[in-house]
């Protein structure tokens, strides 16, 4: 990936009634994916997308806007 670009690692289920996004920075990707799975296990109405921003600077603002637009909740997971 180019510097300053993030990526979607896991998409929320299309049939989810509520959608949450977790935006992972640094080395917290594995924990973010684990949290997404746990949330979906607890509440079947919630679908969780996990995105890997990789770095805080430069920030992929397009990815942040996309996540904020397509999800009801945006959570960051940082070191």
LUMVEXSE-566417 format. One record per residue: residue number from 0; residue in three letters; x, y, z of N, C-alpha, C, CB in turn. Coordinates in nm, 4 decimals, decimal comma, padded with zeros to 6 digits. Each point is the difference from the previous one (the first is absolute). Glycine has a CB too. Example, Ala and Ser with C-alpha at 12.3 -4.5 7.8 and 13.67 -1.06 7.14 Angstrom:
BEGIN
   resi   resn       n_px       n_py       n_pz      ca_px      ca_py      ca_pz       c_px       c_py       c_pz      cb_px      cb_py      cb_pz
      0    ALA    01,3190   -00,5690    00,7800   -00,0890    00,1190    00,0000    00,0900    00,1200    00,0000   -00,1892   -00,1173    00,1246
      1    SER    00,1542    00,2223   -00,1966    00,0820    00,1190    00,0060   -00,0770    00,1090    00,0730    00,1184   -00,0628   -00,2145
END
This chain:
BEGIN
   resi   resn       n_px       n_py       n_pz      ca_px      ca_py      ca_pz       c_px       c_py       c_pz      cb_px      cb_py      cb_pz
      0    UNK    00,0831   -00,1197    00,0000   -00,0831    00,1197    00,0000    00,0866    00,1248    00,0000   -00,1806   -00,1243    00,1209
      1    UNK    00,1358    00,2272   -00,1891    00,0750    00,1261    00,0017   -00,0056    00,0654    00,1379   -00,0494    00,0313   -00,2442
      2    UNK    00,1501    00,0452    00,2756    00,0043    00,0737    00,1251   -00,1215    00,0917    00,0088    00,2526   -00,0106    00,0029
      3    UNK   -00,3193    00,0098    00,1121   -00,1169    00,0854    00,0198   -00,1315   -00,0606   -00,0463    00,1522    00,1885   -00,0241
      4    UNK   -00,1499   -00,3157   -00,0159   -00,1226   -00,0676   -00,0426   -00,0287   -00,1170    00,0930    00,0402    00,0684   -00,2398
      5    UNK   -00,1658   -00,0787    00,2812   -00,0436   -00,1117    00,0822   -00,0721   -00,1028   -00,0850   -00,0182    00,1510    00,1985
      6    UNK   -00,0369   -00,2521   -00,1320   -00,0710   -00,1055   -00,0733   -00,1084   -00,0606    00,0887    00,2069   -00,0496   -00,1367
      7    UNK   -00,3130    00,0036    00,0723   -00,1078   -00,0705    00,0695    00,0437   -00,1452    00,0126   -00,1822    00,1582   -00,0891
      8    UNK    00,1867   -00,2077    00,2120    00,0434   -00,1375    00,0245   -00,1184   -00,0956    00,0164    00,2066    00,0902    00,1076
      9    UNK   -00,3186   -00,0365   -00,0637   -00,1174   -00,0822    00,0277   -00,1222    00,0888   -00,0157    00,1284   -00,1531    00,1593
     10    UNK   -00,2245    00,1088   -00,2387   -00,1213    00,0799   -00,0228   -00,1135   -00,0480    00,0902    00,0704    00,0404   -00,2387
     11    UNK   -00,1532    00,0550    00,2780   -00,1199   -00,0339    00,0770   -00,0957   -00,0797   -00,0876    00,0263    00,2078    00,1419
     12    UNK   -00,1042   -00,2914   -00,0794   -00,1012   -00,0761   -00,0739   -00,0985    00,0968   -00,0660    00,0234   -00,1958    00,1605
     13    UNK   -00,0604    00,1692   -00,2837   -00,0928    00,0858   -00,0740   -00,1380    00,0043    00,0651    00,1255   -00,0526   -00,2090
     14    UNK   -00,1656   -00,0582    00,2722   -00,1340   -00,0073    00,0591   -00,0050    00,0535    00,1429   -00,0439   -00,1965   -00,1447
     15    UNK    00,1542    00,2518    00,1946    00,0025    00,0525    00,1371   -00,0914    00,1211    00,0115    00,2355   -00,0837    00,0305
     16    UNK   -00,3112    00,0889    00,0790   -00,0896    00,1135    00,0233    00,0772    00,1223    00,0462   -00,1838   -00,1586    00,0570
     17    UNK    00,2924    00,1352    00,0151    00,0854    00,1098    00,0470    00,1431   -00,0302   -00,0388   -00,1554    00,0503    00,1930
     18    UNK    00,2269    00,0527   -00,2371    00,1374   -00,0215   -00,0454    00,0977    00,0846    00,0811   -00,0847   -00,0517   -00,2307
     19    UNK    00,1922   -00,0150    00,2705    00,1069    00,0610    00,0787    00,1295   -00,0175   -00,0783   -00,1191   -00,0465    00,2224
     20    UNK    00,2071    00,1456   -00,2160    00,1319   -00,0105   -00,0617    00,1066    00,0145    00,1085   -00,0879    00,0934   -00,2199
     21    UNK    00,1892   -00,1768    00,2110    00,1174    00,0117    00,0864    00,1165    00,0380   -00,0897   -00,0876   -00,1719    00,1692
     22    UNK    00,1513    00,2835   -00,1376    00,1147    00,0491   -00,0753    00,1247   -00,0237    00,0836   -00,1404    00,1750   -00,1201
     23    UNK    00,2229   -00,2666    00,0737    00,1192   -00,0423    00,0740    00,1227    00,0789   -00,0449   -00,0984   -00,2298    00,0262
     24    UNK    00,1753    00,2758    00,0723    00,1264    00,0684   -00,0261    00,1140   -00,0824    00,0576   -00,1142    00,2255    00,0026
     25    UNK    00,2262   -00,2312   -00,0734    00,1179   -00,0705    00,0517   -00,0186   -00,1501    00,0014    00,0509    00,1978    00,1380
     26    UNK   -00,0130   -00,2586   -00,0276    00,0025   -00,1466    00,0088   -00,1245   -00,0590    00,0656    00,2463    00,0150    00,0111
     27    UNK   -00,3563    00,0557   -00,0101   -00,1219   -00,0457    00,0677   -00,1010   -00,0677   -00,0925    00,0352    00,1838    00,1597
     28    UNK    00,0066   -00,2232   -00,2769   -00,0923   -00,0593   -00,0967   -00,0576   -00,1327    00,0486    00,1278    00,1123   -00,1813
     29    UNK   -00,0449   -00,2004    00,2323   -00,0488   -00,1311    00,0457   -00,1033    00,0156    00,1116    00,2209   -00,1028   -00,0625
     30    UNK   -00,1970    00,1945    00,1550   -00,0944    00,0242    00,1080   -00,1298    00,0596   -00,0525    00,1912    00,0325    00,1567
     31    UNK   -00,1813    00,0503   -00,2594   -00,1186    00,0608   -00,0592   -00,0879   -00,1045   -00,0685    00,1284    00,2125   -00,0315
     32    UNK   -00,0679   -00,3033   -00,0406   -00,0753   -00,1080   -00,0650   -00,0642   -00,0901    00,1052    00,1565    00,0071   -00,1981
     33    UNK   -00,0831   -00,0367    00,3026   -00,0533   -00,0830    00,1086   -00,1193    00,0706    00,0664    00,2303   -00,1011    00,0391
     34    UNK   -00,2195    00,2298   -00,0157   -00,1104    00,0762    00,0594   -00,1220   -00,0011   -00,0911    00,1653    00,1456    00,1192
     35    UNK   -00,1443   -00,1310   -00,2494   -00,1109   -00,0022   -00,0962   -00,0746   -00,1331    00,0063    00,1266    00,1578   -00,1494
     36    UNK   -00,0542   -00,2644    00,1512   -00,0631   -00,1328    00,0082   -00,0790   -00,0151    00,1295    00,1853   -00,0961   -00,1392
     37    UNK   -00,1271    00,1440    00,2484   -00,0650   -00,0093    00,1306   -00,1298    00,0814    00,0015    00,2251   -00,0326    00,1097
     38    UNK   -00,2206    00,1535   -00,1620   -00,1197    00,0852   -00,0036   -00,1105   -00,0669   -00,0802    00,1435    00,2051    00,0202
     39    UNK   -00,1096   -00,2608   -00,1360   -00,1013   -00,0655   -00,0836   -00,0543   -00,1265    00,0648    00,1125    00,0929   -00,2012
     40    UNK   -00,0338   -00,1584    00,2845   -00,0470   -00,1180    00,0724   -00,1011    00,0384    00,1071    00,2189   -00,1129   -00,0440
     41    UNK   -00,1944    00,2250    00,1085   -00,0872    00,0464    00,1080   -00,1317    00,0552   -00,0544    00,2029    00,0518    00,1375
     42    UNK   -00,1961    00,0214   -00,2474   -00,1187    00,0659   -00,0555   -00,0089   -00,0274   -00,1498    00,0127    00,1803    00,1770
     43    UNK   -00,1055   -00,2656   -00,2154   -00,0136   -00,0406   -00,1396   -00,0495    00,1116   -00,0905   -00,0436   -00,2283    00,0806
     44    UNK   -00,0096    00,3365   -00,0245   -00,0477    00,1119   -00,0814    00,1130    00,0939   -00,0408   -00,2190   -00,0163    00,1164
     45    UNK    00,3357    00,0009   -00,0547    00,1121    00,0899   -00,0253    00,0981   -00,0654   -00,0972   -00,0268    00,1026    00,2296
     46    UNK    00,0677   -00,0263   -00,3302    00,1048   -00,0415   -00,0919    00,1195    00,0918    00,0198   -00,1690   -00,0888   -00,1677
     47    UNK    00,2884    00,0320    00,1692    00,1194    00,0787    00,0300    00,1002   -00,0064   -00,1149   -00,0349   -00,0429    00,2444
     48    UNK    00,0742    00,1595   -00,2916    00,1065    00,0148   -00,0987    00,1287    00,0316    00,0751   -00,1625    00,0804   -00,1803
     49    UNK    00,2732   -00,1385    00,1354    00,1310    00,0325    00,0575    00,0877    00,0555   -00,1113   -00,0209   -00,1814    00,1784
     50    UNK    00,0772    00,2986   -00,1517    00,0908    00,0642   -00,0952    00,1371    00,0167    00,0654   -00,1935    00,1213   -00,1123
     51    UNK    00,2962   -00,1384    00,0327    00,1385    00,0151    00,0450    00,0538    00,1311   -00,0561    00,0352   -00,2527    00,0109
     52    UNK   -00,0238    00,3545    00,0759    00,0518    00,1297   -00,0443    00,1524   -00,0011   -00,0062   -00,2005    00,1128    00,0997
     53    UNK    00,2629   -00,2066   -00,0322    00,1444   -00,0174    00,0064    00,0686    00,1111    00,0771   -00,0118   -00,1187   -00,2157
     54    UNK    00,0045    00,2420    00,1705    00,0677    00,1116    00,0668   -00,0979    00,1124    00,0270    00,2155   -00,0609   -00,1116
     55    UNK   -00,1843    00,1411    00,2125   -00,0801    00,1188    00,0295    00,0361    00,1129   -00,0973   -00,0144   -00,0672    00,2444
     56    UNK    00,1413    00,0749   -00,2797    00,0469    00,1035   -00,0932    00,0816   -00,0653   -00,1090    00,0020    00,1739    00,1821
     57    UNK   -00,0324   -00,1511   -00,3067   -00,1153    00,0755   -00,0472   -00,1277   -00,0821    00,0138    00,1478    00,1250   -00,1595
     58    UNK   -00,2545   -00,0598    00,1942   -00,1283   -00,0651    00,0221   -00,0764   -00,0140   -00,1321   -00,0070    00,0931    00,2346
     59    UNK   -00,0502   -00,2099   -00,2550   -00,0829   -00,0246   -00,1189   -00,1385    00,0584    00,0260    00,1295   -00,2124   -00,0595
     60    UNK   -00,1465    00,3399    00,0294   -00,1263    00,0678    00,0288   -00,1158   -00,0543   -00,0837    00,1307    00,2032    00,0596
     61    UNK   -00,1029   -00,2517   -00,1793   -00,1058   -00,0594   -00,0831   -00,0585   -00,1231    00,0690    00,1135    00,0851   -00,2091
     62    UNK   -00,0268   -00,1668    00,2679   -00,0456   -00,1193    00,0712   -00,0824    00,0390    00,1228    00,2026   -00,1264   -00,0812
     63    UNK   -00,1574    00,2248    00,1546   -00,0723    00,0446    00,1198   -00,1389    00,0514   -00,0381    00,2186    00,0592    00,1121
     64    UNK   -00,2273    00,0212   -00,2164   -00,1294    00,0530   -00,0455   -00,0909   -00,1140   -00,0460    00,1111    00,2163   -00,0691
     65    UNK   -00,0563   -00,3127   -00,0034   -00,0790   -00,1142   -00,0459   -00,0575   -00,0768    00,1184    00,1432   -00,0164   -00,2056
     66    UNK   -00,0603   -00,0120    00,3042   -00,0463   -00,0746    00,1174   -00,1055    00,0785    00,0773    00,2237   -00,1120    00,0145
     67    UNK   -00,2005    00,2399    00,0038   -00,0948    00,0840    00,0743   -00,1335    00,0122   -00,0723    00,1925    00,1266    00,0950
     68    UNK   -00,1907   -00,1273   -00,2252   -00,1213    00,0132   -00,0797   -00,0815   -00,1290   -00,0026    00,1167    00,1702   -00,1388
     69    UNK   -00,0487   -00,2833    00,1320   -00,0677   -00,1287   -00,0183   -00,0357   -00,0722    00,1299    00,1217   -00,0169   -00,2124
     70    UNK   -00,0781    00,0705    00,3265   -00,0217   -00,0673    00,1282   -00,0616    00,0955    00,1017    00,1938   -00,1522   -00,0477
     71    UNK   -00,2698    00,0964    00,1415   -00,0600    00,0811    00,1049    00,1014    00,0400    00,1067   -00,2163   -00,1148   -00,0430
     72    UNK    00,3138    00,0290    00,0642    00,1016    00,0215    00,1039    00,1376   -00,0246   -00,0596   -00,1617   -00,0683    00,1825
     73    UNK    00,2565    00,1549   -00,1484    00,1398   -00,0161   -00,0424    00,0870    00,0001    00,1252   -00,0430    00,1142   -00,2251
     74    UNK    00,1130   -00,2256    00,2457    00,0871   -00,0176    00,1167    00,1437   -00,0045   -00,0485   -00,1800   -00,1254    00,1285
     75    UNK    00,2700    00,1928   -00,0580    00,1426   -00,0122   -00,0331    00,0665   -00,0895    00,1028    00,0032    00,2291   -00,1077
     76    UNK    00,0913   -00,3066    00,0607    00,0792   -00,0880    00,0849    00,1453    00,0357   -00,0234   -00,1731   -00,1879   -00,0068
     77    UNK    00,2373    00,2427    00,1103    00,1352    00,0536   -00,0141    00,0930   -00,0566    00,1054   -00,0948    00,2084   -00,0968
     78    UNK    00,2232   -00,1957    00,0693    00,1004   -00,0435    00,0965    00,0134    00,1012    00,1099    00,1211   -00,1239   -00,1770
END
